[in-house]
Amino acid sequence: MVIHDRITNENGVRQKLVHGIWSYDMADADFLILDKPSAGGSTQQLLNSDRIVEFAHRVSRISMNLLYPTGLATELVAEMRADGPVFSRNGLRMMMGKDIPKLK
C-alpha cells in the first residue's frame, strides 16, 4: 500500500480522536466512546486502550516511512557512516586492552 493511502486510511481515526466528543458508559468503562458530529448526522466508534495503542503504532510506522523512505537500516547505516564510528568509553578501553573500572 502506498504511503498516501496509509495516511488516508488512518486519518478517519485521527479525526475522531482529535475532534470527536469523548464519553464512556459506567457499565462498561473499558471502552472510550468517540462521537463525531457532522452535517449528515453523528457517528460513534468504540475504542479500548488496545485499539488506541494499535493506532499509535500504525502512525509511528507511517512516520518512520516518511523519515526513512528507503528503509531504516539503509539510511541509518548511511547516517552513521557519515558521522564516523561511535564507541562508549568502556568499549574503547576494552579494544585497547585496558581494564574497565568497576562501579562502586
CYANA upper distance limits for C-alpha pairs under 8 A (distance plus 0.5 A):
  1 MET  CA      5 ASP  CA      6.97
  1 MET  CA      6 ARG  CA      7.23
  2 VAL  CA      6 ARG  CA      7.00
  3 ILE  CA      7 ILE  CA      6.71
  3 ILE  CA     62 ILE  CA      7.56
  3 ILE  CA     65 ASN  CA      8.26
  4 HIS  CA      8 THR  CA      6.69
  5 ASP  CA      9 ASN  CA      6.60
  6 ARG  CA     10 GLU  CA      6.85
  6 ARG  CA     62 ILE  CA      7.94
  7 ILE  CA     11 ASN  CA      6.58
  7 ILE  CA     62 ILE  CA      7.76
  8 THR  CA     12 GLY  CA      7.97
 10 GLU  CA     14 ARG  CA      6.83
 10 GLU  CA     55 PHE  CA      8.22
 10 GLU  CA     59 VAL  CA      7.99
 11 ASN  CA     15 GLN  CA      6.44
 12 GLY  CA     16 LYS  CA      6.87
 13 VAL  CA     17 LEU  CA      6.62
 13 VAL  CA     55 PHE  CA      8.47
 14 ARG  CA     18 VAL  CA      6.45
 15 GLN  CA     19 HIS  CA      6.05
 15 GLN  CA     20 GLY  CA      7.51
 16 LYS  CA     20 GLY  CA      5.02
 16 LYS  CA     21 ILE  CA      8.39
 16 LYS  CA     34 LEU  CA      6.93
 16 LYS  CA     35 ASP  CA      7.75
 16 LYS  CA     36 LYS  CA      6.39
 17 LEU  CA     34 LEU  CA      7.53
 19 HIS  CA     36 LYS  CA      7.74
 20 GLY  CA     34 LEU  CA      6.31
 20 GLY  CA     35 ASP  CA      5.89
 20 GLY  CA     36 LYS  CA      5.09
 20 GLY  CA     37 PRO  CA      7.83
 21 ILE  CA     34 LEU  CA      6.18
 21 ILE  CA     35 ASP  CA      5.53
 21 ILE  CA     36 LYS  CA      6.85
 22 TRP  CA     32 LEU  CA      7.19
 22 TRP  CA     33 ILE  CA      6.24
 22 TRP  CA     34 LEU  CA      5.44
 22 TRP  CA     35 ASP  CA      7.00
 23 SER  CA     32 LEU  CA      6.60
 23 SER  CA     33 ILE  CA      5.60
 23 SER  CA     34 LEU  CA      7.14
 23 SER  CA     35 ASP  CA      8.46
 24 TYR  CA     28 ASP  CA      8.04
 24 TYR  CA     29 ALA  CA      6.32
 24 TYR  CA     31 PHE  CA      6.95
 24 TYR  CA     32 LEU  CA      5.73
 24 TYR  CA     33 ILE  CA      5.87
 25 ASP  CA     29 ALA  CA      5.94
 25 ASP  CA     31 PHE  CA      8.22
 25 ASP  CA     33 ILE  CA      8.44
 30 ASP  CA     48 ASN  CA      6.54
 30 ASP  CA     49 SER  CA      8.24
 31 PHE  CA     46 LEU  CA      6.46
 31 PHE  CA     47 LEU  CA      5.89
 31 PHE  CA     48 ASN  CA      5.07
 31 PHE  CA     49 SER  CA      8.06
 32 LEU  CA     46 LEU  CA      6.16
 32 LEU  CA     47 LEU  CA      5.60
 32 LEU  CA     48 ASN  CA      6.51
 33 ILE  CA     44 GLN  CA      7.12
 33 ILE  CA     45 GLN  CA      6.31
 33 ILE  CA     46 LEU  CA      5.28
 33 ILE  CA     47 LEU  CA      7.01
 34 LEU  CA     44 GLN  CA      5.94
 34 LEU  CA     45 GLN  CA      5.66
 34 LEU  CA     46 LEU  CA      6.83
 34 LEU  CA     47 LEU  CA      8.06
 35 ASP  CA     42 SER  CA      7.01
 35 ASP  CA     43 THR  CA      6.20
 35 ASP  CA     44 GLN  CA      5.00
 35 ASP  CA     45 GLN  CA      7.18
 36 LYS  CA     42 SER  CA      5.90
 36 LYS  CA     43 THR  CA      5.89
 36 LYS  CA     44 GLN  CA      6.97
 37 PRO  CA     41 GLY  CA      6.53
 37 PRO  CA     42 SER  CA      4.55
 37 PRO  CA     43 THR  CA      7.06
 38 SER  CA     42 SER  CA      5.99
 47 LEU  CA     51 ARG  CA      6.35
 47 LEU  CA     52 ILE  CA      7.10
 48 ASN  CA     52 ILE  CA      6.99
 49 SER  CA     53 VAL  CA      6.66
 50 ASP  CA     54 GLU  CA      6.62
 51 ARG  CA     55 PHE  CA      6.64
 52 ILE  CA     56 ALA  CA      6.78
 53 VAL  CA     57 HIS  CA      6.75
 54 GLU  CA     58 ARG  CA      6.79
 55 PHE  CA     59 VAL  CA      6.75
 56 ALA  CA     60 SER  CA      6.64
 57 HIS  CA     61 ARG  CA      6.73
 58 ARG  CA     62 ILE  CA      6.88
 59 VAL  CA     63 SER  CA      6.70
 60 SER  CA     64 MET  CA      6.69
 61 ARG  CA     65 ASN  CA      6.69
 62 ILE  CA     66 LEU  CA      6.76
 63 SER  CA     67 LEU  CA      6.73
 64 MET  CA     68 TYR  CA      6.31
 64 MET  CA     69 PRO  CA      8.24
 64 MET  CA     72 LEU  CA      8.00
 65 ASN  CA     69 PRO  CA      5.42
 65 ASN  CA     70 THR  CA      8.37
 65 ASN  CA     71 GLY  CA      7.68
 65 ASN  CA     72 LEU  CA      8.44
 68 TYR  CA     72 LEU  CA      5.85
 68 TYR  CA     75 GLU  CA      6.83
 70 THR  CA     74 THR  CA      7.32
 70 THR  CA     75 GLU  CA      7.43
 71 GLY  CA     75 GLU  CA      6.84
 72 LEU  CA     76 LEU  CA      6.17
 73 ALA  CA     77 VAL  CA      6.42
 74 THR  CA     78 ALA  CA      6.85
 75 GLU  CA     79 GLU  CA      6.68
 76 LEU  CA     80 MET  CA      6.64
 77 VAL  CA     81 ARG  CA      6.57
 78 ALA  CA     82 ALA  CA      6.73
 79 GLU  CA     83 ASP  CA      6.86
 80 MET  CA     84 GLY  CA      6.59
 80 MET  CA     85 PRO  CA      7.45
 81 ARG  CA     85 PRO  CA      7.36
 87 PHE  CA     91 GLY  CA      6.40
 87 PHE  CA     92 LEU  CA      6.62
 88 SER  CA     92 LEU  CA      6.73
 89 ARG  CA     93 ARG  CA      6.73
 90 ASN  CA     94 MET  CA      6.66
 90 ASN  CA    100 ILE  CA      6.53
 91 GLY  CA     95 MET  CA      6.83
 92 LEU  CA     96 MET  CA      6.77
 93 ARG  CA     97 GLY  CA      6.76
 93 ARG  CA     98 LYS  CA      5.60
 93 ARG  CA     99 ASP  CA      7.25
 93 ARG  CA    100 ILE  CA      7.07
 94 MET  CA     98 LYS  CA      6.16
 94 MET  CA     99 ASP  CA      7.36
 94 MET  CA    100 ILE  CA      7.51
